[in-house]
Amino acid sequence: MKDLDITEVARRSGVPASTLRFYEEKGLIASIGRRGLRRLFAHDVPERLALIALGRAAGFSLDEIARMFAPDGRPRIDRQMLAAKAEELDRTIRTLSAMRNGLRHAAACPAPSHMECPTFRRIVKAAASGALGTRRKRAPQPP
């Protein structure tokens, strides 16, 4: 199979050339030479970009994705890292489901005011305590 220049890779993958250059800078992909001023990539780079897109969609950072490839460029995916991400996604789904259900309740609640609704007040209290994952961690306080 023939090598692909950066324009062809961008066209086939839907990934802008600027992102391809950034991914190369991060070590996620590697060009194999140049044709004039254009970078050349191996024919399998679009598949690698698809794996990168899958990792991004799952919420992995680019550094985490970079560790999923062996030095020779082949996928080397840590199954424990996948399991940990799946657990993280489960927590996010539970939080978002609770939020969705609370919003649906608040939208249909017959109470004269949301603050008179016991369910809505429980949601507000949960959000204030960080139980809904909405609060950021506090910065350490000076001694």
Secondary structure, 3 states (H helix, E strand, C coil): CCCEEHHHHHHHHCCCHHHHHHHHHHCCCCCCEEECCEEEECCCHHHHHHHHHHHHHCCCCHHHHHCCECCCCCECCCHHHHHHHHHHHHHHHHHHHHHHHHHHHHHHCCCCCHHHCHHHHHHHHHHHHCCCCCCCCCCCCCC
